[in-house]
Amino acid sequence: MLRTEKAMLSGAVSRFSPANLRPLREPLIELPVKKRTRIEIFDGIKFQIPLCANGSRDLAHMSDEDLVDYAQAKVDHFNLRNRTELEEVDPSLVKELRDADLFYQIEWVNAKTRKETFDGIEFDVPLRGINMRDLKAMDNVFILRYAQAKVNHFRMRSTHDMQKGEGKDKVLEEELRRRDLLKEIKWNRNDL
């Protein structure tokens, strides 16, 4: 029998026993680590989004409640009707919602129109897809009123301004041309 075994059997305490061991160094004091964040604002609501070391969003470190609130604000802001449309806007958010099984808490928008105001006149513009105007769904009277208000609002003098100037809207100009309604628009030719 070895000497250390005899000492242990006899009840003597070894200098290497756990009772005699002391830490080599004092434990480090843990300082709070400042997590980098970025502020994102949707419809007047501020969200503080944690960031990874490379600067990308770290949605995995958001609480479930914050993640749902952030997703709901995006859904409301972009008028999203289902998870496919949300995935087109923000695929990483969809992944986090799926991993956390939080899709059941999202209230999807059933909006078929959005409000736009030009020259003090408010329009309920029909939508298709992700927040895209559906000009083909507008009747001739509505599209003429809408185009005239936009022309007046941006003080457009010709179709050239509608294609390239401030407030340009090539799609609207093409739809008016297709319906042969451009001749009905009153341009702001007196403005210089």
Residue, then its C-alpha position, 0 to 999 in steps of 0.5 A: m500500500l502506498r503512503t498516500e493511501k495509508a494516510m487517506l485510510s487513517g483519516a489524515v487530510s492530504r494537502f491536495s484534498p478538495a478541502n485544502l484547495r484554494p483558487l489560483r486566482e480570484p474570480l473575475i468580476e463580470l462587468p455588464v456587456k453593452k450589447r450593440t443595438r439599432i433603432e428601427i421605426f415602423d408607424g411611429i413605434k421604435f424598436q431596439i434591435p440587437l446586433c451581431a458582431n458583424g452588424s446584422r440583426d440578432l433577432a434570436h436574442m429578442s424576447d418572444e413578446d418583442l419579436v411578435d410586436y416587431a413582426q406585427a409592426k412590419v405586417d401593419h406597415f407593409n399591409l402584409r396578408n400572409r407569411t409568404e408576403l412577410e418572407e418576401v419583405d424579411p426572410s430572417l424574421v420569418k425564420e425566427l418566428r417559425d423557430a419560436d412557433l409564434f406565427y399564431q400571434i400575428e394578425w394579418v392585414n386584410a386591407k385591399t386598399r391604402k390611403e394616399t393624399f394628393d393636393g388635399i384629396e384622400f384616395d383609397v387606392p386598390l392594392r395587389g401584392i405587397n403594397m402595390r397599387d392595382l391601377k387596372a382595378m381603378d375605373n376611368v373616373f377614379i384614375l382621372r381624379y387620382a392622376q389629376a390630383k397627383v399632377n396638381h400636387f407635384r405641379m407637373r407640366s407635361t407627361h415628361d414630368m410624370q415620367k421623370g420629374e418629382g413625383k414621377d409615376k411611369v406606371l400611372e402615365e402608361e396606364l393613362r396612355r393605354r386607356d387613352l385618358l392623357k388628353e383629359i389631364k389638365w397640366n400646370r403649364n403656367d407654372l415656371 
